[in-house]
């Protein structure tokens, strides 16, 4: 018994350390579902976050990921000015082999039991079709297909937000937000990455693309006249901007040492391997970092619009705000001489604490 109790203690210690409100472990032997739902903060509204299906090496790794991602969602909602809290979910398993209608619907029932405290959407390893299955069991899901009244694929809007974040950084570093003639390395050309490549090429940006899927790499490079490069060449290129749009932690001790970029701005979550260490290292090296959870908030905005019944026009207006919000973060970073990720966190935390005062006053 003592071994099990120490595991429980360590999970609760992790929750306390990260300020989480609730974590739900979901297990359904009939469908093979093993999932973790993390609710970080609900001061501003219900916790909204995508469901990621990934073949984690261990349950401990899955828990660490969901805790980190859900906390980032709290900050993302707060800094973007949305009335949503932060949450996230992970389903443990290979999405190509294990995913079934029954598994997704079983998972939907776990969400239903949270009575609206958590609302989900698609993420890595899940699709709008999966959201349809979840919708069969609960209304607390967004990102369902447009054909049944949903907001559809959020990737184009996410890419638009990243594009605006890049422009805001280019304005700071080069004095104008004109992108023509600039060079960008886009690492990861999935849904969001490809849309970003398209937006950049429309502005006559020189784009280098890298992806683990070689067929897709060649296809996207041809389609947009971008330059394909191998993953191990990314940090040898002296481009203006590095845009990570795949997995996180690509900004670390090793890569920062080799970087020749002026700006880092991409859609990937958790780009800094260590928030405290690497945010400061980038500041010391003079590389401007656009906090990922701010500039990749377009997908969240799309989901928020779906929940509130806003149309496409309002969604785009809210997304355009990412430019100004990025400029605000850069300004605070310069004034206080602190890394941009810390500046963004301060702005987000201030909004949460301000709203907490209002809520506790009646």
Secondary structure as GFF3:
##gff-version 3
##sequence-region A 1 362
A	DSSP	alpha_helix	2	18	.	.	.	ID=ss1
A	DSSP	beta_strand	22	28	.	.	.	ID=ss2
A	DSSP	beta_strand	33	41	.	.	.	ID=ss3
A	DSSP	beta_strand	47	54	.	.	.	ID=ss4
A	DSSP	alpha_helix	59	80	.	.	.	ID=ss5
A	DSSP	beta_strand	85	92	.	.	.	ID=ss6
A	DSSP	alpha_helix	101	112	.	.	.	ID=ss7
A	DSSP	beta_strand	118	122	.	.	.	ID=ss8
A	DSSP	alpha_helix	128	135	.	.	.	ID=ss9
A	DSSP	three_ten_helix	146	148	.	.	.	ID=ss10
A	DSSP	alpha_helix	155	174	.	.	.	ID=ss11
A	DSSP	beta_strand	183	187	.	.	.	ID=ss12
A	DSSP	alpha_helix	191	202	.	.	.	ID=ss13
A	DSSP	beta_strand	206	210	.	.	.	ID=ss14
A	DSSP	alpha_helix	214	224	.	.	.	ID=ss15
A	DSSP	beta_strand	227	228	.	.	.	ID=ss16
A	DSSP	three_ten_helix	231	236	.	.	.	ID=ss17
A	DSSP	beta_strand	241	244	.	.	.	ID=ss18
A	DSSP	alpha_helix	253	258	.	.	.	ID=ss19
A	DSSP	beta_strand	263	264	.	.	.	ID=ss20
A	DSSP	alpha_helix	275	285	.	.	.	ID=ss21
A	DSSP	beta_strand	288	289	.	.	.	ID=ss22
A	DSSP	alpha_helix	292	295	.	.	.	ID=ss23
A	DSSP	alpha_helix	298	308	.	.	.	ID=ss24
A	DSSP	alpha_helix	312	336	.	.	.	ID=ss25
A	DSSP	alpha_helix	340	359	.	.	.	ID=ss26
###
